[in-house]
Amino acid sequence: MNRRGRKVLLPLAVILVWQALALYINNPFVLPDLRAVLSVLVKPTADLLGSGSLIDNAMMSLFRVTLGFLIASCLAIPLGVAIGRWEGAKDLSEGLISVLRPIPPLAWVPLAMAWLKIGLASMVFIIALGAFFPILLSTAQGVKDVKRSWLEAVTMMGAGEFHLIRKVVLPGSAPEIWNGMRVAFGIAWMCVVAAEMLPGTSSGLGYLIMYAYGWGQIQVVVAGMVAIGILGILIDRLFITVERRWFSWRAYDR
């Protein structure tokens, strides 16, 4: 079997086993027939239980996760550069980062709701927290891994610190930063779905899943889960495509 065949083998087996079990159990609340799930997926613009269409909720989730991800990137990249470049910044921040990093983003939900109330701000806060640390750590490591010979060569030519960071440190660490952003977006995507399941939310794929579950429409629940998976794959492929196009030089630099 070729490589492409091996990639589809396991998903196909899962689909067949799911459908066989659904027919055997014959209880759509426990395990819905995949044909019912497909009927939801093939009509992404149709209204679902008065909660909006699959596309409407997906776009709202994408908006929230993108906003939180961008905020996290704008904060984490400069701080990561400082930590990777200057020992003083590392010493000042290392203790606090070590304490905060293991705390799951969802553990901040009560504080987020107390500080920012229920709504967009609290959800973006949770998403940004989830994305922040992978970007921060990848940036700091990428800055540390920039070749010393590059830095010395530019320094000998009379470059100042700002010019050194802009022309050498950031381009040299960009592949590692991008990889951290790729990981961070996946975590942010999981965070937004969980945040949308909180009380008071009225849109998004997480909300749609919980709303449909309340009505016993498990085929809509599974369709929402499939939509989350498909969007996650597409976004990840976008990161990989950009990485191969922009950072192809990295393969020749090792």
C-alpha positions in Angstrom: 0.0 0.0 0.0 1.3 3.4 -0.9 1.7 6.3 1.5 -1.6 8.0 0.5 -3.5 4.8 1.0 -2.0 4.3 4.4 -3.2 7.8 5.4 -6.8 7.1 4.6 -6.9 3.6 5.9 -7.4 4.3 9.6 -10.0 7.1 9.1 -11.9 4.8 6.8 -11.8 2.0 9.3 -13.1 4.4 12.1 -16.0 5.5 9.8 -17.0 1.9 9.0 -16.8 0.8 12.6 -18.8 3.8 13.7 -21.6 3.2 11.2 -21.7 -0.5 12.1 -22.0 0.3 15.8 -24.6 3.0 15.1 -26.8 0.5 13.2 -26.3 -2.2 15.9 -27.1 0.1 18.9 -29.9 1.8 17.0 -30.0 4.7 19.5 -29.2 8.1 17.9 -28.8 9.7 21.3 -25.9 7.4 22.1 -24.3 7.0 18.6 -25.9 8.8 15.6 -26.0 7.3 12.1 -23.3 8.9 10.0 -25.9 9.6 7.3 -27.7 11.9 9.7 -24.4 13.6 10.5 -23.6 14.0 6.7 -27.0 15.5 6.2 -26.0 18.3 8.5 -22.6 18.8 7.0 -23.8 19.0 3.4 -26.0 21.9 4.3 -23.6 24.2 6.1 -25.8 27.3 5.5 -29.0 25.8 6.9 -30.2 27.1 10.3 -29.7 24.5 13.1 -32.2 24.5 15.8 -32.6 28.3 15.7 -28.9 28.8 16.7 -27.5 29.8 13.3 -25.9 27.8 10.6 -22.7 25.7 10.8 -20.8 28.3 8.7 -22.1 31.2 10.8 -20.9 29.6 14.1 -17.6 28.5 12.5 -16.9 32.0 11.4 -17.6 33.4 14.8 -15.3 30.9 16.4 -12.6 31.7 13.8 -13.0 35.4 14.6 -12.5 34.9 18.3 -9.6 32.5 18.0 -7.8 34.8 15.5 -8.3 37.8 17.7 -6.9 36.0 20.8 -4.1 34.5 18.8 -3.0 37.9 17.4 -3.0 39.4 20.9 -0.9 36.6 22.2 1.5 36.9 19.3 1.9 40.6 19.8 2.8 40.1 23.5 4.8 36.9 23.3 7.1 37.6 20.4 8.7 40.8 21.8 9.0 39.2 25.3 10.5 36.0 23.8 13.1 38.1 21.9 14.0 39.9 25.1 14.3 36.6 27.1 16.3 35.0 24.4 18.6 37.9 23.9 19.2 39.3 27.4 20.0 37.3 30.5 18.5 40.0 32.7 15.1 39.7 31.0 15.3 35.9 31.4 16.2 36.1 35.1 13.4 38.6 35.8 10.7 36.5 34.0 11.7 32.9 34.4 10.2 32.4 37.9 6.8 33.9 37.0 6.7 32.0 33.7 7.5 28.7 35.5 4.6 29.2 37.8 2.0 30.4 35.3 2.8 28.1 32.4 1.5 24.8 33.8 -1.8 26.3 34.7 -4.4 25.2 32.1 -6.1 28.2 30.3 -9.6 26.9 31.4 -8.5 27.2 35.0 -8.6 31.0 34.5 -12.3 30.9 33.5 -13.7 32.0 36.9 -11.2 34.9 37.1 -11.8 35.9 33.5 -15.6 36.0 34.1 -15.1 38.0 37.3 -12.7 40.5 35.7 -14.2 40.8 32.2 -17.7 39.5 32.6 -19.3 37.0 30.2 -18.7 37.8 26.6 -16.0 38.4 23.9 -13.4 39.9 26.3 -13.3 36.9 28.6 -13.2 34.4 25.8 -10.4 36.3 24.0 -8.5 36.4 27.4 -8.7 32.5 27.7 -7.7 32.1 24.0 -4.7 34.5 24.3 -3.5 32.7 27.5 -3.6 29.3 25.7 -1.6 30.7 22.7 0.8 32.9 24.7 3.3 30.4 26.2 4.0 28.2 23.1 4.9 31.4 21.2 6.9 32.8 24.0 9.0 29.7 24.6 9.6 29.0 20.8 10.6 32.6 20.3 13.1 32.6 23.2 14.6 29.3 22.0 14.7 30.5 18.4 16.6 33.7 19.4 19.1 31.6 21.5 19.7 29.3 18.5 20.6 32.0 16.1 24.1 31.3 14.9 26.8 33.2 16.8 28.8 33.6 13.6 25.9 35.6 12.0 25.8 37.9 15.1 29.5 38.4 15.2 29.7 39.2 11.5 27.1 41.9 11.7 28.5 43.3 14.9 31.9 43.6 13.4 30.4 45.7 10.6 29.2 48.2 13.2 25.6 47.2 13.6 23.8 48.4 16.7 21.5 46.3 18.9 18.3 47.4 17.2 19.7 46.7 13.8 21.1 43.4 14.9 17.6 42.3 16.2 15.8 43.5 13.1 18.2 42.2 10.5 19.6 39.0 12.1 17.9 37.8 15.2 14.3 38.0 14.0 14.9 36.5 10.5 17.2 33.8 12.0 14.7 32.8 14.6 11.6 33.2 12.3 11.2 29.4 11.6 11.2 28.6 15.3 8.8 31.4 16.0 6.5 30.2 13.2 6.5 26.7 14.5 5.5 28.0 18.0 2.7 30.0 16.4 1.5 26.8 14.6 1.4 24.9 17.9 -0.2 27.9 19.6 -3.0 28.3 17.1 -4.0 24.6 17.6 -4.2 25.2 21.4 -6.1 28.5 20.9 -8.6 26.6 18.7 -9.2 24.1 21.5 -9.6 26.9 24.0 -12.1 28.8 21.9 -14.4 25.8 21.6 -14.2 25.2 25.3 -14.8 28.9 26.1 -17.9 28.9 23.9 -19.4 26.2 26.0 -19.6 28.6 29.0 -23.0 29.9 30.2 -24.0 33.1 28.5 -22.5 32.4 25.1 -24.9 32.6 22.1 -22.7 31.7 19.1 -19.7 29.6 18.0 -19.1 25.9 17.4 -18.7 25.2 21.1 -22.0 26.9 21.8 -23.7 25.0 18.9 -22.4 21.6 20.3 -23.8 22.3 23.8 -27.0 23.7 22.5 -27.6 20.7 20.2 -26.8 18.4 23.1 -29.5 20.1 25.2 -32.0 19.3 22.5 -30.8 15.7 22.1 -29.6 16.4 18.5 -26.5 14.3 18.7 -26.0 14.3 14.9 -25.6 18.1 15.1 -23.1 17.6 18.0 -21.0 15.2 15.9 -21.3 17.5 12.8 -19.9 20.4 14.9 -17.1 18.2 16.1 -16.3 17.2 12.5 -16.3 20.9 11.4 -13.9 21.7 14.2 -11.6 19.0 13.0 -11.8 20.0 9.4 -11.1 23.7 10.2 -8.2 22.6 12.4 -6.6 20.6 9.6 -7.0 23.4 7.0 -5.4 26.0 9.3 -2.6 23.6 10.1 -2.0 23.0 6.4 -1.9 26.7 5.9 0.9 27.0 8.5 2.8 24.2 6.9 2.5 25.7 3.4 3.8 29.1 4.6 6.6 27.4 6.4 7.7 25.5 3.3 7.5 28.5 1.2 9.1 31.1 3.4 11.6 29.0 5.4 12.8 26.5 2.8 16.4 27.9 3.5 16.3 26.3 6.9 16.8 22.8 5.4 20.1 24.0 3.8 21.3 25.7 6.9 21.6 22.6 9.1 
